[in-house]
Amino acid sequence: MLTFTIRRLIVAVPTLLFISLVIFLLLELAPGDPMAQVPLTVPPEVKQKMREALGLGEPVPVRFWKWIVQFFWIEPQVLIDHIFGTNLAEGKLRVISWQTRSPVMDIVAQRIPQTLWVVGTAYVVGILIALPIGIYSAYRQYSWFDQAGTFVSMVGFSVPPFFSGVLVIVIFSVNLGWFPSIYDTTLVVNDWASFKQQLMQMIMPVMVLALQITAQISRFMRASMLDNLNQDYVRTARAKGLGERTVVLIHVLRNSMIPVVTVIALGVPAIFGGAIITEQVFKVNGIGQLLITAIQANDLPMVQTLTFIFAVLIVLFNLVADVLYGILDPRIRYD
Amino acid sequence: MTDITAQPMPTKPPRSQWRNVWDQFRHHRGAMIGGITFLLIVAGVVIGPFIYWNDPKFVPTGRDFLTLRDMRPIYVALWDPSAKVDWAYPLGTDNLGRDTLGRLLLGGRVSIAVGLTAMILALFLGTLIGLVAGYFKRLDGPLMRLTDLFLALPILPMILVASVLFREALSAALGPEGGIFVLIVCLIGVTSWMPTARIVRGDVLALKEREFVLAARSLGTRNRKLISRHILPNVLSPIMVSATLGIATAIITESALSFLGFGFPPDFPTWGKLLNDAVDRMVLYPERVVWPGLAISITVLAVNYLGDGLRDALDPRIRGR
């Protein structure tokens, strides 16, 4: 298992390098000029110097190499400095945003907690709702509960977050006035009242994201339970005289969870991607909203770094899913 | 000597495979409703703009502008007698006085056209790569690594970035609307072929070991004929299922792009664009949000149910039960 994990980690490195190259080359084709906002009275030689100061004067491979060094070598050093108080990265050039002229990773670090709060809570809520639904609809296949569950998850698949989000805003914050429609990120939770306020503003984005997660995971849970319920070991367990509860919730459930756990791991990056839209609807200023504003402002270093972070998440969780599968299922041995 | 005349002669011609599939499909209630709904929506957006009396692009000016703008849908009069309604404008007008129903029909045309063309592109790429990877052993490794790499790309951020970067170049070459259409279709198609390729490759690998392929090969069939005559017809069913799912994701992606403001130009309606434009005024005019949103959701729901039924109908293990 360990050798498999190490091998997969080594394979992940060229994958990530290739993806970073693809992203870099894509942005290289950008027709947008970061100097477009500079007044026309600025003489061309000064403009040329400004371009060089932004690191635009050098050929493509040099700039790609510099970005790689900054991202994989200097940024981790900054992180170590931050944690242990050392000064490894003292005076080294970091990835700088063209919008704010401050290091990209600092801004990302400011934005990540909001995204993690909303997306993380939604994921947990979604899974907690999906698992019982999946188990019960498989156990009572073709019952009205199963039919209703199928319909709800079809709706969850089909209603895009930019519609369900707007719909819950119209219903719950415009007509009923229960929840605020805009997520206030400056809110500091320090007492009961502010905690309640935080809870109120989180309910709607979490609900919208959780609907989609529930739709996917409950389908998988149901299919996986159905696969296992007809197996011979279930008949054996019943024949031994075990209670129905023990058979379903211990024997079948534990075996059915194996594929579901990997699906849950694989879904994490997709949720981050889907959160871009939900963040936009509820005005959560997380990393999705940061990406949108960066694209609109033509802030290439920021776009590049954020897109690459999404790619890292995908590769990482693919790895996690593979390793988890090997750990959970003793029938699968990679080596 | 074996006696072959003892076998009874079949009196009826054998039932074709597609006949069986249709029989199974017909009994799947959700799939039938979904299929009919989708056909109705497609027919509506194709024929609708020809028979609908209002021009969706007409912007009234002067005094007309004041009388025609911000009209409410006719059903609002049921609970609000003072609402500004007109039977000539069944779903009201927007803040510029353009007819909402007309724009909804025209927008649906674009959304569904994008969905269908992007799906066809993705299917073509996916089937081609899957067939080649499954059939030619030497290309299997590289092509599947390529598929893995594409699966590891962050799709939505990449589409957003690319739609901004290539917008002007393509608009200049093909005109503002045609350019964006080609751009969005290509972006969605190029980033969604991977699941199809994987499924097709798996099926081709299994089919390649079957006797009929060996028989065809021993008759001297060339690779090209073998693929088009014997392999491709047998992988049609998974391709059809991914086609329906492909339409659904393509429609949703296009609407998401338009919703985020990275889609078609402002005066060009699509369902996502209409939804996005209406969000600012949704407190006063919730219908402008609800109708495009419902249109997207119902279309995608119908297509998903259609795909579900198709998968059941095309799966020979379930069929006939």
HADDOCK unambig.tbl for C-alpha pairs under 7 A between the chains (distance, minus, plus):
assign (segid A and resid 15 and name CA) (segid B and resid 149 and name CA) 6.71 0.50 0.50
assign (segid A and resid 19 and name CA) (segid B and resid 153 and name CA) 6.81 0.50 0.50
assign (segid A and resid 30 and name CA) (segid B and resid 165 and name CA) 5.09 0.50 0.50
assign (segid A and resid 31 and name CA) (segid B and resid 165 and name CA) 6.48 0.50 0.50
assign (segid A and resid 154 and name CA) (segid B and resid 301 and name CA) 6.66 0.50 0.50
assign (segid A and resid 155 and name CA) (segid B and resid 301 and name CA) 6.52 0.50 0.50
assign (segid A and resid 158 and name CA) (segid B and resid 297 and name CA) 5.49 0.50 0.50
assign (segid A and resid 158 and name CA) (segid B and resid 300 and name CA) 5.27 0.50 0.50
assign (segid A and resid 158 and name CA) (segid B and resid 301 and name CA) 5.06 0.50 0.50
assign (segid A and resid 159 and name CA) (segid B and resid 297 and name CA) 4.80 0.50 0.50
assign (segid A and resid 160 and name CA) (segid B and resid 252 and name CA) 6.62 0.50 0.50
assign (segid A and resid 160 and name CA) (segid B and resid 297 and name CA) 7.00 0.50 0.50
assign (segid A and resid 163 and name CA) (segid B and resid 293 and name CA) 5.37 0.50 0.50
assign (segid A and resid 170 and name CA) (segid B and resid 283 and name CA) 6.91 0.50 0.50
assign (segid A and resid 174 and name CA) (segid B and resid 283 and name CA) 6.36 0.50 0.50
assign (segid A and resid 273 and name CA) (segid B and resid 156 and name CA) 6.43 0.50 0.50
assign (segid A and resid 295 and name CA) (segid B and resid 161 and name CA) 6.42 0.50 0.50
assign (segid A and resid 307 and name CA) (segid B and resid 154 and name CA) 6.73 0.50 0.50
assign (segid A and resid 307 and name CA) (segid B and resid 157 and name CA) 6.19 0.50 0.50
assign (segid A and resid 310 and name CA) (segid B and resid 154 and name CA) 5.79 0.50 0.50
assign (segid A and resid 311 and name CA) (segid B and resid 152 and name CA) 6.26 0.50 0.50
assign (segid A and resid 311 and name CA) (segid B and resid 153 and name CA) 5.68 0.50 0.50
assign (segid A and resid 311 and name CA) (segid B and resid 154 and name CA) 5.34 0.50 0.50
assign (segid A and resid 314 and name CA) (segid B and resid 152 and name CA) 5.83 0.50 0.50
assign (segid A and resid 315 and name CA) (segid B and resid 152 and name CA) 6.06 0.50 0.50
